[in-house]
Amino acid sequence: MTTKRRDHSPRQLVRPIVRKLHGYVPGEQPKVPGLIKLNTNENPAPPSPKVIRAIRSATDERLRRYPDPAARPLREALAKFHGCKRENIIVGNGSDELLALATRAFAEPRQAGATTRRQIAKQTIQYFTPSYSLYPILADIHGARRNEVKLPASFELPTNEALQKSNWNFSAALSYITTPNAPSGRGYATSDLSKLCAAQSGVTILDEAYVDFADENALRLPKRFPHVIVSRTFSKAYSLCFQRIGYLVGHPVLIGALDRIRDSYNVNGLGQTAALATLSDIGHYRKQFEHIVQWRTKTTGSLEALGFEVLPSQANFIFARPTGITAAEWFQQLRVRKILTRWFDAPKVRDWLRITIGTETEMRKFLSATRAIHRSNRPP
Ligand SMILES: *Cc1c(COP(=O)(O)O)cnc(C)c1O
């Protein structure tokens, strides 16, 4: 008797939905000496000396123990900082982890038999494009329906009336809105977001990763609407990308749902220590934010003087459209000069370059390189 030969192809072991996935493509992190890195929206300044001291003094024999599973002291400090309760806050391994948990807690995976509008809405995750390129990937990983809604050419937030005429779904299970948005840098007025939230019935996450550089924030909206959650991170503004700390502020029922499905030790101990120390030294960071905003204004003015178009930014980066050269050429020629920016090869955004605001020295070098590139490409 012969035994049937088994199929050991590892491909067959992977779920079809996972086999087809395209993972998130992070910005490059090359280790080139002297490189000016203006491509991933990191704060160019180091964390405050207090934060570095706190991390150093926590690296001792305590490393063998599990960290606080509920990040309680950090959540208490954040609650005090934002004038809410500990129950309104969940901390994650970066806000990316929390955005992913939200897909699992609030949206149903796509089911073939769904036909009613209500069933379809329950399986829908939606967001504007262009925006944070992680959202479609999170929806795909979860197997939910994706609803992408195009922003107008100005990249402004559409009014409810305009959304009613678009494919926006006012009942979608989960909507992500980045504010200020990336890569455009545009801030959305809280009064406009409030109108949208009032008309929306599903969970709405306002991703405020860049809000520390903006004139206003939307924290009052989760206080007013139980379906609205604000997402924040220590990564960008607080120079803690390496430590992976983000958090959400929202209604205790939604926060509690996320809390039930997270890993028990989702937030590493040194990260909790670093974030707590950051909150005790906020003044240090406020000064940095002012400096970054000043250089955002100066860089915008200098590029406009060359005839480039620059969108008004509320973030720590600008979105600029060159004249005389394509954005792709500008990107390449900066790269040759060891200045890294971010260019997205996608419709509507490929004419633009996203430039993170770096230190004063870095921005001066960026501007003089840009002037040289612009001069050498001008027709004689
Ligand atoms: C960087 C970024 C995040 C992720 O931040 P982490 O806390 O580092 O995971 C989330 N949303 C937007 C829009 C971002 O740009």
The ligand as an ORCA input file, in Angstrom:
! r2SCAN-3c Opt
* xyz 0 1
  C       3.917     58.333     12.796
  C       2.444     58.226     12.766
  C       1.762     57.334     13.599
  C       2.461     56.260     14.377
  O       3.058     56.607     15.491
  P       3.669     55.531     16.490
  O       3.116     55.998     17.803
  O       5.136     55.682     16.368
  O       3.186     54.161     16.144
  C       0.381     57.333     13.575
  N      -0.304     58.146     12.756
  C       0.310     59.001     11.929
  C      -0.507     59.866     11.043
  C       1.699     59.061     11.905
  O       2.314     59.876     11.054
*
